[in-house]
Amino acid sequence: MSRCSFSLESLPCSHACLSTSLLAYCLKFHSRGLTICGHNCLLTAEWMSASKIVCRVGQAKNDKGDIIVTTKSGGKGTSTVSFKLLKPEKIGILDQSAVWVDEMNYYDMRTDRNKGIPPLSLRPANPLGIDIENFEQLKMAVANLKRQASKKSEGSLACVKGGLSTFFEAQDALSAIHQKLEADGTEKVGGSMTQKLESVLNRASNTADTLFQEVLGRKDKADSTRNALNVLQRFKFLFNLPLNIERNIQKGDYDVVINDYEKAKSLFGKTEVQVFKKYYAQVETRIEALRELLLAKLLETPSTLHDQKRYIRYLSDLHAPGDPAWQCIGAQHRWILQLMHSCKEGYVKDLKGNPGLHSPMLDAESDGRPSALAHLTQTASLKRGSSFQSGRDDTWRYRTPHRVAFVEKLTKLVLSQLPNFWKLWISYVNGSLFSETAEKSGQIERSKNVRQRQSDFKKMIQEVMHSLVKLIRGALLPLSIREGEARQYGGWDVKAELSGQWLAHVIQTVRLTYESLTALEIPNDMLQIIQDVILDLRVRCVTVTLQHTAQEVKRLAEKEDWIVDNEGLTSLPCQFEQCIAHSLQSLNDVLECKPGEASVFQQPKTQEEVCQLSINIMQVFIYCLEQLSTKPDADIDTTHLSVDVSSPDLFGSIHEDFSLTSEQRLLIVLSNCCYLERRTFLNIAERFEKHDFQGVEKITQVSMASLKELDQRLFENYIELKADPIVGSLEPGIYAGYFDWKDCLPPTGVRNYLKEALVNIIAVHAEVFAISKELVPRVLSRVVEAVSEELSRLMQCVSSFSKNGALQARLEICALRDTVAIYLTSESRSSFKQALEALPQLSSGADKKFLEELLNKFKSSMHLQLTCFQAASAATVKT
């Protein structure tokens, strides 16, 4: 067995070997084996320091061996210097190797050298020198230890004392040698030997410099070049970085540029080497140019949200000064406003150059197909009956007015830009625009900026919303903007009013815009202004629709065909009701309150305006009826009067060139008026209520009053036309042939004047019956009233009657009264009663019987003519 002490510092390791400190560390904490010359020495190994290990090496061949340290994980550390083991007999006294085979000598040397206790692995196996069995033996062991300790302390001092004379002798010898050399040098060289030696060495040095100056110069130059190349090779990243930055910028590889810049900044940002500072300054110059380029691209419009976020992140990574994200938000805000006003200017210019309707086919963004607006307009159009068709060309439906097209384009523009604008702000607020590194470094500063920017961004959104609304108002509601803003937001210079259909389409467009903006979670207070303009558009749409309805109603008179059905009605009342129904139907979506919207009739002013417009529609139609009733015969072209085939033709023969008389037109209008009062106006009132119109009761009352006034006026006109001739013929007929009530023959029957009056009444009955059966009682009652009143007046004007005159008068009065009995009213009964009271009373039963016989004879002879006055042919008149 041999003890081995080796220094790890003396074992140079290759790239694959463990360092000395690591080797020692592995041995101390992680080693699983230490092998020297093929022997495992782990059990005897002692870790002395980070650079020294002491161990005991077993018997081996006289050969070299490797030093191998095996770790617990299985890794091996190998030294490139081999270890040679020598046997004891071959170790010389003066051998200075690191191997000692004498155990005690090694121990003494180690203790003398380190003044310490030898390692445990090299201590005697039994330092006490006893077999440990009882306490007495331990006492002996303590005594032995004390003796050994005293020997150890005295050993070093004894060694010094014993060799002190040797040290003095060595000192004397060295001094003698020095003196001898000094003396010999002075005598032989003629002076100081060291000075002479210095002179010789200097001359040798100069000669050597002369001989090898060129070689040494080339060597220095080569060394300098080599050093320069080493520096270039080692720091080529920095030296090539300016050119690489330019190349990557041209290719758009901004991420590579930023990564390289961050690396260079961390390595050379604070360097004091002039060359590095020079090249780093060039890097900073190019990075500054990149910042300007990225900022220009960021503020460039139009731009996608993805590109904006990318450029902002680049600028954030490059630590660009200021707040590029906020600059981008401001640029986008200005760009949106510019687009909106440019859109308006383009359409206004196009309108002035082409005042016709705007065609979607000419729109730059048209896809070549008819727009959805055309389909919407076509399906929402009023479907008229065959008698209510307009002769206009329907191609207008597929052309969009400039102002409507402008609102569509404007809202589309806002919806294409504002969502990204809003998302950009949200990303700015939550910090997702910035990289993770930049977010951590500038989080506090950005939080402060966000708080300052919130009010500014709110003003931006409000400005966009105000511009959108004012541009819409300038196009569709020009009177709702101030004069100072008319030029900026208006300037359309159009006199024609948009129809209710187009306004309804615009309302739908703006509503969709509002819903889309609401989906972005924009606060409602910022969008309230859009709700306000929607409400104003809805009110305007209702008023315009009612105004256009009044115009259409006014044109209904031109479509009157005077064709009477079995109820005595023309198609005019039905057309009127359909016209209003279709108008109200077109307002269904407009009147419907979407979420967040107020009622159209919320404001009292709007209620009053709509109520007045509704009344106006009704009065316009009433005026049309009046115009139709008084229209000259020459303006009426009706060659086909429809009458009830079941009623007798009391007009005479109807031939091809038959035309309506003014009396017949009056009857037709009267019949329509009755139907309007009884049904149409009530139906219209129900429709108004269904659509939440306010003041329906007022509309109905005013309309009914106007209708009744017209009806009464037309009725009086007709009665005047028909009753006056009959009334006027009574007095001449009574006194025809110089008839005298005082001197007349006995009565033989009813005279002809009364029969003519009855025939004329029958003619009126036939005329009215042919138009409307329901009008017969009303008309005939008034005619009978007029005739009875005149007959009563004539009887009361007679001063006296003879017996025959009294019989004749009573006969004619009773004959007329009994004939028209079903059309008698309280007024006509009173008139007949007054007429009879003016006559002398019958004095005998024979006169009464004679009078009855004459009445029966009259009724029998005119039975056929008097059939129309029977109860089965007409309704009983209320008395």
C-alpha positions, 0 to 999 in steps of 0.5 A: 500500500502507498499513500498518494497526494496529488494536486488537482491544479497540476492536472490540466484538463481538456474540454471534456475533463472536469476542472479542478474545483469541479473535480474536488466538488464532485469528490466531496459531494457527488462522487461514487468512485475515485480510480487511480491506476485501475484501483478504486481509492474512494474509501481512502480519499480525503478532500483537503481543498478545492485543488487538492485530494489525498488518498492511499494507492494500493499495490500496482504495476510499475506503470502509468495510470489514469486518474478517474472520478466517477459521479453518482449520476454516472458521469466520469471526469478524466485527466489528460495527465497520467499518474506514475506509481513508483515502488519504495525501493526506487524512490531516491532521497532527493526525489521531489515527486509528489509520491511518498511510500514511507508512511511515517516520514510522510506523516511527519512531513505533512504535519511539519508542513501544515502544522496540523493534524493528518487526515483521518485516512492517514492516521494510525489505525489505533492511535491509543495503542490499546485494546479498548475493553474497560475504563482503566485502559482508557486512562492509559490511552489518555496518558499515551495521547498526552505523551504523543502530543508532547513529542509532536510539539518538541519535535519541530523545536528539536529539529531546529535546534539540531540544525542551527549550526548547519544554517550558520555554516551555509551562511558563512559559505555563501558570504565567502563565495560572494566576496571571492566573486567580487574580488575576482571580477574587479581584478580581471575585468577592471571594474564592477563585474555587474556593470560590465555584464550590464554593458555586455548584455545591452550591446547584445540586446542592441545587436539582437534588435538590429539583427531581428528588427525586421522579423520582430516588426513583422511579428508585431504586425502579424500579432496586431493583425491577428489581434485585430482579426480576433477582435473582428471575429469576436465582435463581428455582430456589432461591426456587421449590425448597421448593414444588417439593420438596413437589409432587414428594414428593406425586407421588412424583418422588423422583429429581427432588427429589434432583437439585434438592437436589444442584444447590441444595447445590452452588450455595448450600450454602456461601453467605453471602447471608442471603436464600439462606441462608434459602431453603436452610434451608427446602430442608434442612427439607423434605429432612429430612422427605423422609428421614424419609418415605423411611425410614418407607417403607423400614421399612414391611412388607410391601415388595418388594425393588425398593422397598427398593432404591429407597428405600435408594438415595434415602436414600443420595443424600440422605446420610441419617444412620446406615445405612438399608440395615442398618435395612431388613435388621433390619426385614425380619428382625423381620417374617419372625419375626413372620409365622412366629409369627403363622402358628402362632398362627392355625392353633392358634386355628383348630384349637381353634375347629375341631378337625376337619381343615383344608380347603384350600378354606377357606384364604385363599390357596386358588385354588379347586382341590383342592390338590396334596396331595390328589392326592399322598395319593391316589396314595400310598395303599395299594392293597388287594385286594378282600378288604382294602378298608376301609369308611371314607369316602375323603373324608378324603384331600382334607382336610389336618390343621391341622399339615400345612397349617401346615407347608406355609404356614410353609415357603411363607412363608419361601420367599417372604420369605427369598430377598429378605432374602438378596438384600438382604444380598448387595446390601448387601455388594457396594454395589449398593444405593447410587448410584454417587456415594454408593458412591464417597463412602462405600465405605470406611465401608461396607466397615467396616460390612459387616465388622461386620455379617457376624456380626450377619446370620449370627445373623439367618439362624440365628434364622430357621432356628431358628424355622422348625425349632422351629415344625416340631418344635413341631407334629410333634415336640413331645417334641424341644423344651425345656419352656421353648420349648413355649409359644412354639413348640408349644401344639397340644394334639393327641393324635392322631398323624399318619399316615405318609403325612402325615409323608412329605408334610411331609418332602417339603415340608421337603426342597423348602424346603431345596433352595430355600434351598440354591439361594440359596447360603446357607452349609451350616452355616446350613442344617444345622439343617434337615437335622437336623429332616428326619432326625428327621422321617424317623425319626419317619415310619418309626416311625409307619408301622411302628406303624400297620402293626402296627395294620393287621396286628392288624385283619387277623384281622377280615378272615379269610374262611377260604376255602382255596385248593388249597394249603390257604391263605387270603388272610391270609398274602398280605394280611399280606405286601401290608400290609408291602409297601405300608408299605415302599413308602410309605417309599421316598422317606423312606428314600432319602437325598437329597444331604447327608442321612444314613441313617435308620438311622445311629444305633444307637438308631434301628436298635434301635427299628426292629428292635423295631417290625419284630419287633412287627409279625411277632409281632402277626400271629402273635398274630392267628393264635393268636387265630383258631385258638382263636376260639369257634365262635360267632364264626366265620361261614363258610358256604362252605368251599372243598375240593378237588373231586378229594378224596372228601367224607369230612366227610359231606354238606356243606349250606348251614349248614355251619360250621368246627369248631375242628379245621378252623380249627386245620388252616387256621392250621397250613397258613398257618403252614407257608406263612409259615415257608416263604415269606412271612417270607423274602419280608418279610426280603428286603423289609426288606433291600432298604429297608436295614433293620438287624438283618434277621437278628434280625427273621427269627430272632425271628419264625421262633422265635415262629412255630414255637412257635405252630405246634408248640403248635397242632399238639400241640393238634390231635394231642391232639384227634384222636389221644387218642380213637383211642388211648383206644378201643384198650384197650376195643376189645381187651378187649371181650367179656371177651377174654383173651389166655390163653384165646381161639379161633383167629384168623379175622381182624382184630377190629373195634376195629382196623378202627374205629381205622383208620377214625378215622385215615382220617377224620383223613386226609380232614380234613387232606387237605381242608385241606392235602395237605402237612399229611397226612404230618405229622399222620398220622405223629404219630397213628400214633406215638400209636397204636403207642405205646399198642398197644406199651404194651398188649402189654407189659402182658399177662402171658402169651399163648396160642398163639391169643392170640399169633397174634391179637395178631401179626395185628392188630399187623402189619395196623396196621403194614403199613397205615400203613407210609408214615407210619411214623417211627423212633418208631412203628417202635420201638413196633411192634417193641417190641409184637412182641417182647412176643409169643411167637415163631411156632414153625412154618411153618404158623403163619406161612403162616396169619398171612400168609393172614389179613393178605392177607384183611384187606387185600383186604376193606378195599382201598378204605378203605386206598387213602388210605394208599398211597404215591401219595396222600401223600408219604413221611415222613422217618424 
